[in-house]
Amino acid sequence: IFLCTAFAMQTSLLQEELLSPPPTEVAVNDSALSEDRGSLVVTLSEPQAQWLEAFWFGTVVRKHPHCRIFLEGRASLCVEGALAGESLDEFQERWRRLVMGAVKKVDVEDLGNMDADALREAIPEDGLLKLSEHEREASVKVVFGENQHLFLAGAKGKLERKCFGIRNLLSHYHWRLSGRDVAFEEMVAQR
């Protein structure tokens, strides 16, 4: 039985809408309330949800070992496991505050329509390893969106100062995919 809470976000993925914080209104489904175990579902933007999964879930699970936290789909964050003796309202408020606090720290940058599915397929395994290494070092998540857009999600300062390697790697493979990349050997041969 689930206590469902959803933050309404418009489906349009315009950059202004992604950067604005989600509304703080809480919708509770009274027919899904459970007296012994609470659950929470929060709908976020895809980049926010993916960043939370990559960099926030581990910390939360260590601090709250009684809870189970996971993504359902690409953007629905689910939390299960209210504390013994904790009312459903307390559970709802505590986790709403935790999630909203984490989401406030995440900025999203839309890199535009870069044919994300094809781009991901075009990056070889060693390129994906380099990309994940850069992501870990900068605490930034690269999200290949369902709408073919590419997103960077992370703290504002990290997006501004620490993403050169990520941007460089992504632009390199995007240029190769679009056929505009000239191999070094070809450039040297022309001289």
C-alpha positions as CSV (number, residue, x, y, z in Angstrom):
1,I,0.0,0.0,0.0
2,F,1.5,3.3,-1.0
3,L,1.2,6.9,0.2
4,C,1.7,8.7,-3.1
5,T,3.1,12.2,-3.2
6,A,3.8,13.9,-6.5
7,F,5.3,17.2,-7.3
8,A,3.6,18.5,-10.4
9,M,6.0,19.4,-13.2
10,Q,5.1,20.4,-16.7
11,T,6.1,17.9,-19.3
12,S,7.8,20.4,-21.5
13,L,11.5,20.1,-21.2
14,L,12.4,23.7,-21.9
15,Q,15.5,24.7,-20.1
16,E,13.8,27.4,-18.0
17,E,11.3,24.9,-16.7
18,L,14.0,22.4,-15.8
19,L,15.9,24.9,-13.9
20,S,13.0,26.1,-11.8
21,P,12.4,24.2,-8.6
22,P,9.4,21.9,-8.5
23,P,6.3,23.1,-6.7
24,T,6.0,22.2,-3.0
25,E,2.4,21.2,-3.0
26,V,1.7,17.6,-1.8
27,A,-1.1,15.5,-3.1
28,V,-2.0,12.6,-0.8
29,N,-4.0,9.6,-1.9
30,D,-6.0,8.8,1.2
31,S,-7.2,5.4,-0.1
32,A,-3.6,4.2,-0.3
33,L,-2.6,5.0,3.3
34,S,-1.0,2.3,5.4
35,E,-0.9,2.3,9.2
36,D,2.2,0.1,9.5
37,R,4.5,1.1,6.6
38,G,4.8,4.3,4.6
39,S,5.8,4.8,1.0
40,L,6.4,7.9,-1.0
41,V,6.6,8.5,-4.8
42,V,8.1,11.8,-6.0
43,T,8.1,12.7,-9.6
44,L,11.1,14.8,-10.7
45,S,12.7,15.8,-13.9
46,E,14.8,13.0,-15.5
47,P,18.2,14.7,-14.9
48,Q,17.4,15.5,-11.3
49,A,16.3,11.9,-10.6
50,Q,19.3,10.4,-12.3
51,W,21.7,12.7,-10.4
52,L,20.0,11.7,-7.1
53,E,20.4,8.0,-7.9
54,A,24.0,8.4,-8.8
55,F,25.2,10.7,-5.9
56,W,22.5,10.9,-3.2
57,F,21.0,7.4,-2.8
58,G,24.1,5.9,-1.2
59,T,24.3,8.5,1.5
60,V,20.6,8.3,2.3
61,V,20.7,4.5,2.5
62,R,23.6,4.6,4.9
63,K,21.9,7.2,7.1
64,H,18.5,5.4,6.9
65,P,19.2,1.7,6.7
66,H,15.5,0.8,7.4
67,C,14.4,2.5,4.1
68,R,14.5,1.3,0.6
69,I,15.0,4.1,-2.0
70,F,14.9,3.5,-5.8
71,L,13.9,4.9,-9.1
72,E,10.8,3.6,-10.8
73,G,11.1,4.4,-14.5
74,R,13.4,7.3,-15.3
75,A,12.1,10.0,-13.1
76,S,9.9,8.7,-10.2
77,L,11.8,8.5,-6.9
78,C,10.3,5.9,-4.5
79,V,11.0,5.6,-0.8
80,E,9.6,2.8,1.4
81,G,9.9,2.1,5.1
82,A,8.6,4.4,7.7
83,L,10.1,4.2,11.2
84,A,8.2,2.2,13.8
85,G,5.9,4.6,15.6
86,E,6.2,7.2,12.9
87,S,2.9,8.6,11.6
88,L,2.3,8.8,7.9
89,D,2.2,12.6,8.1
90,E,5.6,12.6,9.8
91,F,7.0,10.1,7.3
92,Q,5.6,12.2,4.4
93,E,7.0,15.5,5.8
94,R,10.4,14.1,6.7
95,W,11.0,12.6,3.2
96,R,9.5,15.5,1.4
97,R,12.0,17.8,3.2
98,L,14.9,15.5,2.5
99,V,14.1,15.1,-1.2
100,M,13.4,18.9,-1.7
101,G,16.6,19.7,0.1
102,A,18.6,17.5,-2.3
103,V,16.8,18.7,-5.4
104,K,17.5,22.3,-4.5
105,K,21.2,21.5,-4.8
106,V,20.9,20.1,-8.3
107,D,21.1,22.4,-11.3
108,V,20.3,21.0,-14.8
109,E,21.9,22.2,-18.0
110,D,20.3,21.3,-21.3
111,L,22.9,20.8,-23.9
112,G,20.2,20.6,-26.6
113,N,19.0,18.0,-29.0
114,M,22.1,15.9,-29.6
115,D,20.3,12.7,-30.7
116,A,21.1,11.2,-27.3
117,D,20.3,7.5,-28.1
118,A,22.6,7.5,-31.2
119,L,25.3,9.4,-29.3
120,R,25.3,6.9,-26.5
121,E,25.6,4.0,-28.9
122,A,28.4,5.8,-30.8
123,I,30.6,6.2,-27.7
124,P,32.9,3.2,-27.4
125,E,33.4,1.3,-24.1
126,D,36.6,3.1,-23.3
127,G,34.9,6.5,-23.9
128,L,32.1,5.5,-21.6
129,L,34.6,4.6,-18.9
130,K,36.3,8.0,-19.3
131,L,32.9,9.7,-19.1
132,S,32.0,7.8,-15.9
133,E,35.4,8.7,-14.4
134,H,34.8,12.4,-15.2
135,E,31.3,12.1,-13.7
136,R,32.6,10.7,-10.5
137,E,35.4,13.2,-10.1
138,A,33.1,16.2,-10.7
139,S,29.9,14.8,-9.1
140,V,28.0,15.6,-12.3
141,K,25.7,13.2,-14.1
142,V,25.4,13.1,-17.8
143,V,21.8,12.2,-18.8
144,F,20.9,10.9,-22.2
145,G,17.3,12.0,-22.1
146,E,14.3,10.2,-23.6
147,N,13.6,13.3,-25.7
148,Q,17.0,13.0,-27.4
149,H,18.4,15.9,-25.4
150,L,21.6,15.6,-23.5
151,F,21.7,17.0,-19.9
152,L,24.3,17.7,-17.3
153,A,23.0,17.6,-13.7
154,G,25.0,18.7,-10.6
155,A,25.8,21.6,-8.3
156,K,25.9,24.9,-10.1
157,G,29.6,25.5,-9.3
158,K,30.6,22.1,-10.6
159,L,28.7,22.6,-13.8
160,E,30.5,26.0,-14.3
161,R,34.0,25.0,-13.4
162,K,34.5,21.2,-13.4
163,C,32.8,20.0,-16.6
164,F,35.4,20.8,-19.2
165,G,36.5,17.2,-19.7
166,I,32.9,16.0,-19.9
167,R,31.9,18.7,-22.4
168,N,35.0,18.0,-24.5
169,L,34.4,14.3,-24.6
170,L,30.7,14.6,-25.5
171,S,31.4,17.2,-28.2
172,H,34.1,15.0,-29.7
173,Y,31.7,12.0,-30.0
174,H,28.9,14.3,-31.2
175,W,31.1,15.7,-33.9
176,R,32.1,12.2,-34.9
177,L,28.5,11.0,-35.0
178,S,27.5,14.0,-37.2
179,G,30.4,13.3,-39.6
180,R,32.2,16.6,-39.0
181,D,35.2,15.1,-37.2
182,V,38.4,15.1,-39.2
183,A,40.9,12.5,-38.1
184,F,44.4,13.8,-37.1
185,E,46.0,11.5,-39.7
186,E,43.9,13.0,-42.5
187,M,44.8,16.6,-41.4
188,V,48.5,15.7,-41.4
189,A,48.3,14.0,-44.8
190,Q,46.8,17.1,-46.3
191,R,49.8,19.2,-45.4
